[in-house]
Amino acid sequence: MKVILVNGGPHREGCTYTALREVEKTLNEEGIETEIFWIGLKPLAGCIACNTCSKTGKCVYDDAVNEFVEKAKDTDGFVFGTPVHYGAATGMITSFMDRVFYSASQAGLGGRFSFKPASAVISARRAGTTATYDQINKYFGIMQMPIISSRYWNMVHGSTPEDVKKDEEGMQIMRILGRNMAYYLKCIEAGREKGIELPKHEETKFTNFIR
């Protein structure tokens, strides 16, 4: 079993990384393989609704998005981390997640995410965490991804990695999140061994509200 932890922060080993690292360490202790995927600093365009992905099977922009969607094929769970920028997720991870989930669904690759557990991890100096948490969780709801929670909303506070490490409650939340994710993955594996099948698939229907 493997979990990819996505670092959507501009600093490779900044506050968001520090929170994700605490989740990762706990997952490893539970026997779960992990990888931290940093989306990097290269510009990431937002989705331009060209729908090329439905024809070619990948996003027209060949960058970290296509790399990640390919990795998702062999991944069992996901944690997406972002700092708060002006009361919301970073522009980079917003563009990244828009394109990841849209291109995967349009290319017929939704199975790389559907029914796989996911979590959001939010890092901030002070405020904007709950709005950002809500924002990231919406991606999981539209892709049939079970949302894994902790004993509180998944957030840490601090201006530096050293500050984040002093946020004892935040660090505990990250550890509990890691254990909860590991538990859920093991439950899925046990169900698979018992022959429990995924829910029946229905053809997607789109309804507009203008007649």
MDTraj code that builds the backbone (N, CA, C; nanometers):
import mdtraj as md
import numpy as np

residues = "MET LYS VAL ILE LEU VAL ASN GLY GLY PRO HIS ARG GLU GLY CYS THR TYR THR ALA LEU ARG GLU VAL GLU LYS THR LEU ASN GLU GLU GLY ILE GLU THR GLU ILE PHE TRP ILE GLY LEU LYS PRO LEU ALA GLY CYS ILE ALA CYS ASN THR CYS SER LYS THR GLY LYS CYS VAL TYR ASP ASP ALA VAL ASN GLU PHE VAL GLU LYS ALA LYS ASP THR ASP GLY PHE VAL PHE GLY THR PRO VAL HIS TYR GLY ALA ALA THR GLY MET ILE THR SER PHE MET ASP ARG VAL PHE TYR SER ALA SER GLN ALA GLY LEU GLY GLY ARG PHE SER PHE LYS PRO ALA SER ALA VAL ILE SER ALA ARG ARG ALA GLY THR THR ALA THR TYR ASP GLN ILE ASN LYS TYR PHE GLY ILE MET GLN MET PRO ILE ILE SER SER ARG TYR TRP ASN MET VAL HIS GLY SER THR PRO GLU ASP VAL LYS LYS ASP GLU GLU GLY MET GLN ILE MET ARG ILE LEU GLY ARG ASN MET ALA TYR TYR LEU LYS CYS ILE GLU ALA GLY ARG GLU LYS GLY ILE GLU LEU PRO LYS HIS GLU GLU THR LYS PHE THR ASN PHE ILE ARG".split()
xyz = np.array([
    [0.0840, -0.1199, 0.0000],
    [0.0000, 0.0000, 0.0000],
    [0.0875, 0.1249, 0.0000],
    [0.0434, 0.2242, -0.0765],
    [0.1240, 0.3454, -0.0912],
    [0.0362, 0.4698, -0.0841],
    [0.0888, 0.5729, -0.0188],
    [0.0228, 0.7032, -0.0112],
    [0.1186, 0.8082, -0.0675],
    [0.0654, 0.8938, -0.1560],
    [0.1417, 1.0092, -0.2034],
    [0.0946, 1.1321, -0.1266],
    [0.1901, 1.2071, -0.0740],
    [0.1607, 1.3313, -0.0023],
    [0.2076, 1.4468, -0.0907],
    [0.1144, 1.5293, -0.1354],
    [0.1441, 1.6377, -0.2287],
    [0.1746, 1.7656, -0.1526],
    [0.2935, 1.8188, -0.1759],
    [0.3339, 1.9449, -0.1137],
    [0.3038, 2.0578, -0.2115],
    [0.1987, 2.1339, -0.1832],
    [0.1595, 2.2446, -0.2693],
    [0.2163, 2.3777, -0.2260],
    [0.3128, 2.3762, -0.1350],
    [0.3746, 2.4996, -0.0885],
    [0.4910, 2.5418, -0.1769],
    [0.5268, 2.6698, -0.1763],
    [0.6371, 2.7178, -0.2584],
    [0.7745, 2.6781, -0.2053],
    [0.7816, 2.6353, -0.0786],
    [0.9095, 2.5964, -0.0198],
    [0.9141, 2.4436, -0.0072],
    [1.0158, 2.3852, -0.0642],
    [1.0243, 2.2390, -0.0696],
    [1.0222, 2.1763, 0.0692],
    [1.0843, 2.2417, 0.1669],
    [1.0864, 2.1885, 0.3025],
    [1.0396, 2.2959, 0.4016],
    [0.9294, 2.3603, 0.3679],
    [0.8741, 2.4650, 0.4523],
    [0.7717, 2.4127, 0.5514],
    [0.6773, 2.4965, 0.5872],
    [0.5780, 2.4620, 0.6899],
    [0.4853, 2.3493, 0.6446],
    [0.4407, 2.3552, 0.5201],
    [0.3514, 2.2506, 0.4691],
    [0.4232, 2.1169, 0.4673],
    [0.5472, 2.1177, 0.4213],
    [0.6279, 1.9950, 0.4215],
    [0.6419, 1.9389, 0.5626],
    [0.6639, 2.0257, 0.6590],
    [0.6819, 1.9819, 0.7973],
    [0.5595, 1.9072, 0.8480],
    [0.4412, 1.9588, 0.8142],
    [0.3172, 1.8911, 0.8530],
    [0.3035, 1.7571, 0.7808],
    [0.3289, 1.7578, 0.6506],
    [0.3177, 1.6342, 0.5722],
    [0.4185, 1.5297, 0.6196],
    [0.5354, 1.5756, 0.6591],
    [0.6397, 1.4830, 0.7050],
    [0.5952, 1.4099, 0.8311],
    [0.5207, 1.4780, 0.9174],
    [0.4718, 1.4143, 1.0397],
    [0.3691, 1.3056, 1.0052],
    [0.2832, 1.3346, 0.9061],
    [0.1888, 1.2333, 0.8584],
    [0.2653, 1.1161, 0.7974],
    [0.3658, 1.1486, 0.7173],
    [0.4438, 1.0444, 0.6495],
    [0.5118, 0.9514, 0.7487],
    [0.5736, 1.0074, 0.8510],
    [0.6429, 0.9243, 0.9502],
    [0.5476, 0.8262, 1.0165],
    [0.4268, 0.8723, 1.0459],
    [0.3280, 0.7844, 1.1090],
    [0.2823, 0.6755, 1.0129],
    [0.2603, 0.7114, 0.8879],
    [0.2226, 0.6116, 0.7876],
    [0.3304, 0.5042, 0.7745],
    [0.4555, 0.5465, 0.7731],
    [0.5659, 0.4510, 0.7637],
    [0.5689, 0.3569, 0.8832],
    [0.5414, 0.4119, 1.0019],
    [0.5369, 0.3287, 1.1227],
    [0.4256, 0.2246, 1.1133],
    [0.3215, 0.2567, 1.0374],
    [0.2081, 0.1655, 1.0190],
    [0.2289, 0.0706, 0.9012],
    [0.3474, 0.0753, 0.8416],
    [0.3792, -0.0158, 0.7323],
    [0.3332, 0.0295, 0.5952],
    [0.3005, 0.1597, 0.5811],
    [0.2533, 0.2136, 0.4541],
    [0.3693, 0.2822, 0.3816],
    [0.3878, 0.2482, 0.2553],
    [0.4894, 0.3137, 0.1726],
    [0.4429, 0.4550, 0.1399],
    [0.5365, 0.5498, 0.1295],
    [0.4990, 0.6890, 0.1039],
    [0.5921, 0.7551, 0.0038],
    [0.5425, 0.8646, -0.0505],
    [0.6242, 0.9522, -0.1351],
    [0.5712, 1.0935, -0.1191],
    [0.6619, 1.1896, -0.0969],
    [0.6214, 1.3294, -0.0954],
    [0.6467, 1.3876, -0.2340],
    [0.5405, 1.4390, -0.2950],
    [0.5457, 1.4917, -0.4311],
    [0.5336, 1.6436, -0.4240],
    [0.6430, 1.7134, -0.4507],
    [0.6423, 1.8596, -0.4496],
    [0.6051, 1.9094, -0.5880],
    [0.5040, 1.9933, -0.5985],
    [0.4628, 2.0387, -0.7316],
    [0.5615, 2.1384, -0.7906],
    [0.6531, 2.1902, -0.7079],
    [0.7620, 2.2718, -0.7584],
    [0.7278, 2.4182, -0.7758],
    [0.8171, 2.4883, -0.8467],
    [0.8041, 2.6332, -0.8631],
    [0.7810, 2.6755, -1.0077],
    [0.7854, 2.5813, -1.1000],
    [0.7597, 2.6171, -1.2398],
    [0.6132, 2.6581, -1.2544],
    [0.5852, 2.7588, -1.3378],
    [0.4466, 2.8039, -1.3548],
    [0.3543, 2.6895, -1.3960],
    [0.2375, 2.6828, -1.3323],
    [0.1369, 2.5818, -1.3655],
    [0.0118, 2.6545, -1.4155],
    [-0.0174, 2.6382, -1.5428],
    [-0.1364, 2.7021, -1.5991],
    [-0.2623, 2.6394, -1.5419],
    [-0.3671, 2.7170, -1.5342],
    [-0.4963, 2.6627, -1.4958],
    [-0.5586, 2.5893, -1.6139],
    [-0.6658, 2.5174, -1.5868],
    [-0.7363, 2.4461, -1.6936],
    [-0.7960, 2.5483, -1.7911],
    [-0.7758, 2.5250, -1.9215],
    [-0.8286, 2.6157, -2.0234],
    [-0.9495, 2.5559, -2.0956],
    [-1.0020, 2.4447, -2.0431],
    [-1.1230, 2.3818, -2.0972],
    [-1.1113, 2.3492, -2.2456],
    [-0.9918, 2.3084, -2.2884],
    [-0.9717, 2.2720, -2.4295],
    [-1.0198, 2.1310, -2.4587],
    [-1.0327, 2.0493, -2.3511],
    [-1.0812, 1.9114, -2.3598],
    [-0.9888, 1.8196, -2.4395],
    [-0.8633, 1.8607, -2.4553],
    [-0.7671, 1.7740, -2.5230],
    [-0.7482, 1.6436, -2.4474],
    [-0.7612, 1.6489, -2.3149],
    [-0.7394, 1.5301, -2.2322],
    [-0.8354, 1.4167, -2.2680],
    [-0.9561, 1.4512, -2.3142],
    [-1.0527, 1.3473, -2.3498],
    [-1.0125, 1.2737, -2.4776],
    [-0.9253, 1.3373, -2.5564],
    [-0.8818, 1.2771, -2.6827],
    [-0.7464, 1.2067, -2.6710],
    [-0.6556, 1.2660, -2.5919],
    [-0.5195, 1.2122, -2.5837],
    [-0.4930, 1.1322, -2.4577],
    [-0.5803, 1.1447, -2.3561],
    [-0.5603, 1.0733, -2.2313],
    [-0.4724, 1.1457, -2.1323],
    [-0.4329, 1.2697, -2.1641],
    [-0.3530, 1.3487, -2.0702],
    [-0.3734, 1.4970, -2.0977],
    [-0.3325, 1.5791, -2.0010],
    [-0.3482, 1.7236, -2.0141],
    [-0.2598, 1.7772, -2.1263],
    [-0.3090, 1.8800, -2.1947],
    [-0.2337, 1.9400, -2.3048],
    [-0.1031, 2.0027, -2.2555],
    [-0.0990, 2.0457, -2.1296],
    [0.0237, 2.0987, -2.0711],
    [0.1000, 1.9829, -2.0062],
    [0.2143, 1.9505, -2.0605],
    [0.2888, 1.8342, -2.0110],
    [0.3833, 1.8773, -1.8990],
    [0.3307, 1.8756, -1.7778],
    [0.4094, 1.9209, -1.6639],
    [0.3836, 1.8302, -1.5439],
    [0.3912, 1.8845, -1.4240],
    [0.3761, 1.8037, -1.3018],
    [0.2401, 1.7359, -1.2936],
    [0.1399, 1.7906, -1.3591],
    [0.0054, 1.7313, -1.3554],
    [0.0062, 1.5926, -1.4190],
    [0.0584, 1.5815, -1.5404],
    [0.0624, 1.4515, -1.6076],
    [0.1515, 1.3526, -1.5328],
    [0.2600, 1.4026, -1.4764],
    [0.3490, 1.3162, -1.3977],
    [0.2744, 1.2583, -1.2778],
    [0.1971, 1.3423, -1.2110],
    [0.1243, 1.2982, -1.0929],
    [0.0124, 1.2003, -1.1279],
    [-0.0627, 1.2289, -1.2322],
    [-0.1719, 1.1392, -1.2724],
    [-0.1176, 1.0011, -1.3066],
    [0.0006, 0.9963, -1.3653],
    [0.0631, 0.8672, -1.3948],
    [0.0996, 0.7937, -1.2664],
    [0.1538, 0.8664, -1.1703],
    [0.1889, 0.8059, -1.0419],
    [0.0650, 0.7555, -0.9677],
    [-0.0466, 0.8238, -0.9856],
    [-0.1693, 0.7888, -0.9136],
    [-0.2170, 0.6482, -0.9463],
    [-0.1772, 0.5981, -1.0602],
    [-0.2187, 0.4642, -1.1028],
    [-0.1797, 0.3591, -1.0002],
    [-0.0640, 0.3756, -0.9383],
    [-0.0124, 0.2769, -0.8433],
    [-0.0176, 0.3276, -0.6995],
    [-0.1081, 0.4197, -0.6727],
    [-0.1197, 0.4806, -0.5399],
    [-0.2548, 0.4454, -0.4782],
    [-0.2535, 0.4211, -0.3463],
    [-0.3754, 0.3774, -0.2770],
    [-0.4429, 0.4874, -0.1976],
    [-0.3703, 0.5939, -0.1643],
    [-0.4274, 0.7032, -0.0869],
    [-0.3501, 0.8317, -0.1114],
    [-0.4123, 0.9443, -0.0798],
    [-0.3526, 1.0746, -0.1111],
    [-0.3704, 1.1725, 0.0046],
    [-0.2684, 1.2566, 0.0233],
    [-0.2784, 1.3697, 0.1153],
    [-0.2315, 1.4926, 0.0379],
    [-0.3159, 1.5944, 0.0305],
    [-0.2820, 1.7174, -0.0411],
    [-0.2602, 1.8289, 0.0597],
    [-0.1390, 1.8849, 0.0603],
    [-0.1062, 1.9900, 0.1551],
    [-0.0862, 2.1238, 0.0869],
    [-0.1335, 2.2301, 0.1535],
    [-0.1145, 2.3650, 0.0985],
    [-0.1056, 2.4671, 0.2113],
    [-0.0242, 2.5699, 0.1943],
    [-0.0326, 2.6833, 0.2859],
    [-0.1515, 2.7703, 0.2480],
    [-0.1840, 2.8624, 0.3356],
    [-0.2918, 2.9577, 0.3086],
    [-0.2320, 3.0833, 0.2468],
    [-0.2848, 3.1213, 0.1299],
    [-0.2485, 3.2479, 0.0656],
    [-0.3754, 3.3306, 0.0498],
    [-0.3845, 3.4385, 0.1242],
    [-0.5015, 3.5263, 0.1179],
    [-0.6316, 3.4499, 0.1401],
    [-0.6346, 3.3679, 0.2434],
    [-0.7569, 3.3005, 0.2841],
    [-0.7981, 3.1837, 0.1968],
    [-0.7061, 3.1330, 0.1147],
    [-0.7397, 3.0222, 0.0254],
    [-0.6134, 2.9405, -0.0039],
    [-0.6329, 2.8296, -0.0759],
    [-0.5194, 2.7492, -0.1176],
    [-0.4337, 2.8288, -0.2158],
    [-0.3092, 2.7900, -0.2311],
    [-0.2215, 2.8599, -0.3249],
    [-0.2748, 2.8506, -0.4669],
    [-0.2406, 2.9486, -0.5482],
    [-0.2794, 2.9447, -0.6887],
    [-0.2212, 2.8233, -0.7586],
    [-0.0992, 2.7842, -0.7189],
    [-0.0323, 2.6700, -0.7817],
    [-0.1094, 2.5413, -0.7582],
    [-0.1438, 2.5124, -0.6315],
    [-0.2106, 2.3843, -0.6056],
    [-0.3553, 2.3881, -0.6558],
    [-0.4155, 2.5053, -0.6626],
    [-0.5498, 2.5147, -0.7185],
    [-0.5476, 2.4775, -0.8664],
    [-0.4552, 2.5355, -0.9418],
    [-0.4410, 2.4996, -1.0833],
    [-0.4067, 2.3524, -1.0980],
    [-0.3178, 2.3038, -1.0127],
    [-0.2743, 2.1641, -1.0165],
    [-0.3927, 2.0698, -0.9966],
    [-0.4716, 2.0932, -0.8923],
    [-0.5818, 2.0021, -0.8613],
    [-0.6958, 2.0156, -0.9619],
    [-0.7226, 2.1367, -1.0099],
    [-0.8233, 2.1535, -1.1154],
    [-0.7902, 2.0643, -1.2345],
    [-0.6655, 2.0704, -1.2769],
    [-0.6255, 1.9969, -1.3978],
    [-0.6099, 1.8480, -1.3714],
    [-0.5599, 1.8109, -1.2547],
    [-0.5451, 1.6687, -1.2219],
    [-0.6795, 1.5982, -1.2295],
    [-0.7784, 1.6506, -1.1589],
    [-0.9053, 1.5800, -1.1489],
    [-0.9906, 1.5937, -1.2745],
    [-0.9813, 1.7085, -1.3407],
    [-1.0577, 1.7225, -1.4645],
    [-1.0001, 1.6335, -1.5742],
    [-0.8679, 1.6376, -1.5921],
    [-0.8077, 1.5569, -1.6989],
    [-0.8251, 1.4084, -1.6723],
    [-0.8151, 1.3673, -1.5456],
    [-0.8323, 1.2253, -1.5131],
    [-0.9743, 1.1801, -1.5443],
    [-1.0720, 1.2617, -1.5092],
    [-1.2115, 1.2217, -1.5332],
    [-1.2438, 1.2236, -1.6821],
    [-1.1958, 1.3243, -1.7543],
    [-1.2260, 1.3338, -1.8968],
    [-1.1513, 1.2300, -1.9801],
    [-1.0354, 1.1878, -1.9303],
    [-0.9553, 1.0888, -2.0029],
    [-0.9939, 0.9460, -1.9673],
    [-1.0973, 0.9308, -1.8847],
    [-1.1383, 0.7971, -1.8445],
    [-1.0467, 0.7347, -1.7418],
    [-0.9738, 0.8203, -1.6682],
    [-0.8785, 0.7716, -1.5682],
    [-0.9269, 0.7997, -1.4266],
    [-1.0562, 0.8238, -1.4114],
    [-1.1094, 0.8540, -1.2788],
    [-1.0852, 0.7433, -1.1789],
    [-1.0696, 0.6208, -1.2276],
    [-1.0423, 0.5073, -1.1398],
    [-0.9104, 0.5166, -1.0671],
    [-0.8244, 0.6056, -1.1118],
    [-0.6975, 0.6256, -1.0411],
    [-0.7190, 0.7018, -0.9108],
    [-0.8390, 0.7575, -0.8929],
    [-0.8698, 0.8337, -0.7724],
    [-0.9963, 0.7853, -0.7018],
    [-1.0979, 0.7448, -0.7761],
    [-1.2257, 0.7057, -0.7160],
    [-1.2082, 0.5956, -0.6132],
    [-1.2753, 0.6122, -0.4986],
    [-1.2769, 0.5167, -0.3880],
    [-1.1423, 0.5030, -0.3171],
    [-1.0465, 0.5884, -0.3518],
    [-0.9192, 0.5909, -0.2797],
    [-0.9252, 0.7042, -0.1771],
    [-0.8866, 0.6794, -0.0531],
    [-0.8988, 0.7809, 0.0519],
    [-0.8077, 0.9000, 0.0299],
    [-0.8537, 1.0160, 0.0731],
    [-0.7770, 1.1392, 0.0559],
    [-0.7959, 1.2305, 0.1754],
    [-0.6974, 1.3163, 0.1969],
    [-0.7022, 1.4132, 0.3062],
    [-0.6426, 1.5452, 0.2610],
    [-0.6887, 1.6516, 0.3227],
    [-0.6291, 1.7835, 0.3037],
    [-0.5517, 1.8197, 0.4293],
    [-0.4336, 1.8799, 0.4114],
    [-0.3541, 1.9316, 0.5225],
    [-0.3267, 2.0789, 0.4941],
    [-0.3585, 2.1642, 0.5904],
    [-0.3496, 2.3083, 0.5711],
    [-0.2502, 2.3697, 0.6699],
    [-0.1665, 2.4581, 0.6173],
    [-0.0665, 2.5259, 0.6993],
    [-0.0870, 2.6770, 0.6900],
    [-0.0838, 2.7442, 0.8046],
    [-0.1014, 2.8889, 0.8042],
    [-0.0305, 2.9522, 0.9225],
    [0.0019, 3.0789, 0.9063],
    [0.0554, 3.1519, 1.0206],
    [-0.0531, 3.1714, 1.1241],
    [-0.1753, 3.2079, 1.0742],
    [-0.2792, 3.2419, 1.1720],
    [-0.4198, 3.2007, 1.1280],
    [-0.4680, 3.2527, 1.0147],
    [-0.6087, 3.2322, 0.9788],
    [-0.6233, 3.1866, 0.8338],
    [-0.7490, 3.1573, 0.7967],
    [-0.7789, 3.1133, 0.6607],
    [-0.7756, 2.9624, 0.6437],
    [-0.7462, 2.8915, 0.7527],
    [-0.7284, 2.7464, 0.7434],
    [-0.8584, 2.6722, 0.7123],
    [-0.9677, 2.7090, 0.7790],
    [-1.0907, 2.6327, 0.7591],
    [-1.1490, 2.6562, 0.6200],
    [-1.1391, 2.7780, 0.5679],
    [-1.1872, 2.8050, 0.4321],
    [-1.1061, 2.7245, 0.3301],
    [-0.9764, 2.7165, 0.3530],
    [-0.8895, 2.6416, 0.2618],
    [-0.9155, 2.4922, 0.2735],
    [-0.9392, 2.4452, 0.3953],
    [-0.9730, 2.3041, 0.4187],
    [-1.0993, 2.2668, 0.3415],
    [-1.2003, 2.3527, 0.3472],
    [-1.3244, 2.3280, 0.2730],
    [-1.2982, 2.3239, 0.1231],
    [-1.2159, 2.4157, 0.0768],
    [-1.1846, 2.4250, -0.0661],
    [-1.1224, 2.2945, -0.1180],
    [-1.0228, 2.2441, -0.0485],
    [-0.9532, 2.1235, -0.0944],
    [-1.0424, 2.0004, -0.0844],
    [-1.1224, 1.9915, 0.0204],
    [-1.2093, 1.8743, 0.0368],
    [-1.3123, 1.8603, -0.0755],
    [-1.3481, 1.9708, -0.1398],
    [-1.4472, 1.9644, -0.2472],
    [-1.3990, 1.8793, -0.3643],
    [-1.2703, 1.8770, -0.3880],
    [-1.2173, 1.7939, -0.4971],
    [-1.2454, 1.6460, -0.4710],
    [-1.2308, 1.6047, -0.3467],
    [-1.2485, 1.4635, -0.3132],
    [-1.3951, 1.4221, -0.3273],
    [-1.4853, 1.5133, -0.2892],
    [-1.6273, 1.4821, -0.2962],
    [-1.6755, 1.4579, -0.4373],
    [-1.6167, 1.5284, -0.5344],
    [-1.6622, 1.5136, -0.6724],
    [-1.6007, 1.3913, -0.7403],
    [-1.4997, 1.3316, -0.6767],
    [-1.4310, 1.2158, -0.7362],
    [-1.4584, 1.0855, -0.6605],
    [-1.5585, 1.0838, -0.5727],
    [-1.5949, 0.9644, -0.4959],
    [-1.4779, 0.9133, -0.4105],
    [-1.4047, 1.0069, -0.3523],
    [-1.2902, 0.9723, -0.2685],
    [-1.3284, 0.9873, -0.1212],
    [-1.3239, 0.8811, -0.0420],
    [-1.3518, 0.8929, 0.1020],
    [-1.2550, 0.9912, 0.1673],
    [-1.3085, 1.0811, 0.2487],
    [-1.2271, 1.1832, 0.3134],
    [-1.1849, 1.1350, 0.4517],
    [-1.0547, 1.1314, 0.4760],
    [-1.0002, 1.0866, 0.6041],
    [-0.9754, 1.2089, 0.6925],
    [-1.0277, 1.2032, 0.8125],
    [-1.0152, 1.3143, 0.9056],
    [-0.9237, 1.2777, 1.0217],
    [-0.9059, 1.3727, 1.1115],
    [-0.8277, 1.3502, 1.2330],
    [-0.9169, 1.3854, 1.3520],
    [-0.8570, 1.4192, 1.4654],
    [-0.9373, 1.4524, 1.5827],
    [-0.9790, 1.5999, 1.5808],
    [-0.9318, 1.6725, 1.4828],
    [-0.9661, 1.8136, 1.4632],
    [-0.9427, 1.8402, 1.3158],
    [-0.9730, 1.9588, 1.2685],
    [-0.9442, 1.9873, 1.1283],
    [-0.7937, 1.9786, 1.1046],
    [-0.7575, 1.9281, 0.9869],
    [-0.6166, 1.8971, 0.9587],
    [-0.5362, 2.0238, 0.9289],
    [-0.4881, 2.0873, 1.0339],
    [-0.4158, 2.2129, 1.0157],
    [-0.3030, 2.2283, 1.1172],
    [-0.2019, 2.3038, 1.0752],
    [-0.0930, 2.3413, 1.1647],
    [-0.0722, 2.4915, 1.1528],
    [-0.0080, 2.5487, 1.2552],
    [0.0152, 2.6926, 1.2555],
    [0.1625, 2.7237, 1.2810],
    [0.2120, 2.8279, 1.2130],
    [0.3487, 2.8720, 1.2327],
    [0.4010, 2.9433, 1.1101],
    [0.4982, 3.0310, 1.1317],
    [0.5595, 3.1047, 1.0208],
    [0.6818, 3.0340, 0.9652],
    [0.7370, 2.9408, 1.0427],
    [0.8560, 2.8665, 1.0008],
    [0.8370, 2.7197, 1.0376],
    [0.9154, 2.6315, 0.9763],
    [0.9079, 2.4899, 1.0154],
    [0.9302, 2.4692, 1.1646],
    [1.0179, 2.5496, 1.2239],
    [1.0448, 2.5373, 1.3672],
    [0.9201, 2.5741, 1.4479],
    [0.8471, 2.6755, 1.4021],
    [0.7212, 2.7124, 1.4684],
    [0.6208, 2.5980, 1.4603],
    [0.6106, 2.5389, 1.3418],
    [0.5135, 2.4307, 1.3210],
    [0.5428, 2.3141, 1.4155],
    [0.6696, 2.2824, 1.4331],
    [0.7063, 2.1717, 1.5224],
    [0.6677, 2.2003, 1.6670],
    [0.6566, 2.3301, 1.7022],
    [0.6154, 2.3678, 1.8376],
    [0.4639, 2.3641, 1.8550],
    [0.3903, 2.3524, 1.7437],
    [0.2448, 2.3425, 1.7500],
    [0.2101, 2.1983, 1.7880],
    [0.2109, 2.1718, 1.9171],
    [0.1945, 2.0343, 1.9643],
    [0.0609, 1.9746, 1.9222],
    [-0.0447, 2.0543, 1.9290],
    [-0.1749, 2.0026, 1.8875],
    [-0.1758, 1.9728, 1.7379],
    [-0.1202, 2.0644, 1.6603],
    [-0.1142, 2.0432, 1.5161],
    [-0.0357, 1.9187, 1.4789],
    [0.0765, 1.8980, 1.5434],
    [0.1578, 1.7792, 1.5158],
    [0.0840, 1.6511, 1.5557],
    [0.0103, 1.6582, 1.6666],
    [-0.0684, 1.5416, 1.7081],
    [-0.1781, 1.5124, 1.6059],
    [-0.2415, 1.6181, 1.5551],
    [-0.3450, 1.6008, 1.4526],
    [-0.2872, 1.5298, 1.3307],
    [-0.1654, 1.5653, 1.2926],
    [-0.1012, 1.5019, 1.1768],
    [-0.0757, 1.3533, 1.2033],
    [-0.0314, 1.3205, 1.3234],
    [-0.0045, 1.1795, 1.3556],
    [-0.1331, 1.0972, 1.3564],
    [-0.2378, 1.1542, 1.4155],
    [-0.3666, 1.0832, 1.4181],
    [-0.4188, 1.0662, 1.2758],
    [-0.4011, 1.1672, 1.1926],
    [-0.4413, 1.1574, 1.0527],
    [-0.3686, 1.0417, 0.9840],
    [-0.2385, 1.0302, 1.0087],
    [-0.1617, 0.9209, 0.9497],
    [-0.2131, 0.7850, 0.9934],
    [-0.2437, 0.7708, 1.1218],
    [-0.2957, 0.6427, 1.1713],
    [-0.4342, 0.6133, 1.1144],
    [-0.5174, 0.7171, 1.1037],
    [-0.6513, 0.6967, 1.0478],
    [-0.6449, 0.6559, 0.9008],
    [-0.5545, 0.7189, 0.8267],
    [-0.5371, 0.6827, 0.6856],
    [-0.4898, 0.5381, 0.6734],
    [-0.3927, 0.4992, 0.7561],
    [-0.3414, 0.3622, 0.7525],
    [-0.4515, 0.2617, 0.7862],
    [-0.5328, 0.2931, 0.8857],
    [-0.6425, 0.2043, 0.9250],
    [-0.7404, 0.1842, 0.8092],
    [-0.7756, 0.2931, 0.7434],
    [-0.8716, 0.2840, 0.6346],
    [-0.8147, 0.2025, 0.5182],
    [-0.6882, 0.2232, 0.4875],
    [-0.6248, 0.1466, 0.3793],
    [-0.6237, -0.0027, 0.4111],
    [-0.5984, -0.0347, 0.5366],
    [-0.5973, -0.1757, 0.5763],
    [-0.7369, -0.2352, 0.5694],
    [-0.8383, -0.1546, 0.6001],
    [-0.9766, -0.2016, 0.5879],
    [-1.0115, -0.2304, 0.4420],
    [-0.9678, -0.1439, 0.3526],
    [-0.9920, -0.1652, 0.2098],
    [-0.9256, -0.2945, 0.1645],
    [-0.8010, -0.3148, 0.2085],
    [-0.7283, -0.4357, 0.1706],
    [-0.7988, -0.5606, 0.2235],
    [-0.8474, -0.5542, 0.3484],
    [-0.9180, -0.6684, 0.4066],
    [-1.0466, -0.6971, 0.3294],
    [-1.1167, -0.5909, 0.2894],
    [-1.2387, -0.6089, 0.2123],
    [-1.2111, -0.6698, 0.0763],
    [-1.1031, -0.6256, 0.0140],
    [-1.0649, -0.6808, -0.1159],
    [-1.0346, -0.8299, -0.1047],
    [-0.9673, -0.8675, 0.0031],
    [-0.9344, -1.0088, 0.0238],
    [-1.0601, -1.0929, 0.0471],
    [-1.1658, -1.0307, 0.0985],
    [-1.2930, -1.1004, 0.1214],
    [-1.3826, -1.0985, -0.0024],
    [-1.3338, -1.0364, -0.1087],
    [-1.4105, -1.0339, -0.2329],
    [-1.5166, -0.9264, -0.2407],
    [-1.5079, -0.8257, -0.1543],
    [-1.6046, -0.7161, -0.1593],
    [-1.5729, -0.6271, -0.2792],
    [-1.6701, -0.6082, -0.3659],
    [-1.6503, -0.5337, -0.4890],
    [-1.6815, -0.3851, -0.4701],
    [-1.6273, -0.3047, -0.5616],
    [-1.6575, -0.1617, -0.5605],
    [-1.8044, -0.1405, -0.5963],
    [-1.8622, -0.0263, -0.5580],
    [-2.0017, 0.0006, -0.5910],
    [-2.0271, -0.0036, -0.7418],
    [-2.1473, -0.0381, -0.7775],
    [-2.1869, -0.0446, -0.9183],
    [-2.1718, 0.0918, -0.9844],
    [-2.1171, 0.0907, -1.1048],
    [-2.0972, 0.2157, -1.1791],
    [-2.2207, 0.2509, -1.2603],
    [-2.2619, 0.3764, -1.2536],
    [-2.3701, 0.4265, -1.3381],
    [-2.3138, 0.5244, -1.4400],
    [-2.3699, 0.5223, -1.5596],
    [-2.3294, 0.6191, -1.6613],
    [-2.3586, 0.7600, -1.6108],
    [-2.2625, 0.8499, -1.6250],
    [-2.2786, 0.9861, -1.5751],
    [-2.3858, 1.0615, -1.6542],
    [-2.4702, 1.1318, -1.5812],
    [-2.5722, 1.2160, -1.6442],
    [-2.5468, 1.3606, -1.6064],
    [-2.5564, 1.4472, -1.7057],
    [-2.5382, 1.5902, -1.6822],
    [-2.6712, 1.6612, -1.7061],
    [-2.7116, 1.7397, -1.6083],
    [-2.8381, 1.8123, -1.6198],
    [-2.8121, 1.9614, -1.6059],
    [-2.8513, 2.0383, -1.7080],
    [-2.8436, 2.1830, -1.6989],
    [-2.9743, 2.2364, -1.6407],
    [-2.9691, 2.3550, -1.5829],
    [-3.0876, 2.4088, -1.5161],
    [-3.1635, 2.5084, -1.6035],
    [-3.1219, 2.5186, -1.7294],
    [-3.1942, 2.6054, -1.8234],
    [-3.2643, 2.5163, -1.9232],
    [-3.3950, 2.5328, -1.9404],
    [-3.4719, 2.4488, -2.0310],
    [-3.5083, 2.5264, -2.1579],
])
top = md.Topology()
chain = top.add_chain()
for i, resn in enumerate(residues, 1):
    res = top.add_residue(resn, chain, resSeq=i)
    for name in ("N", "CA", "C"):
        top.add_atom(name, md.element.get_by_symbol(name[0]), res)
traj = md.Trajectory(xyz[None], top)
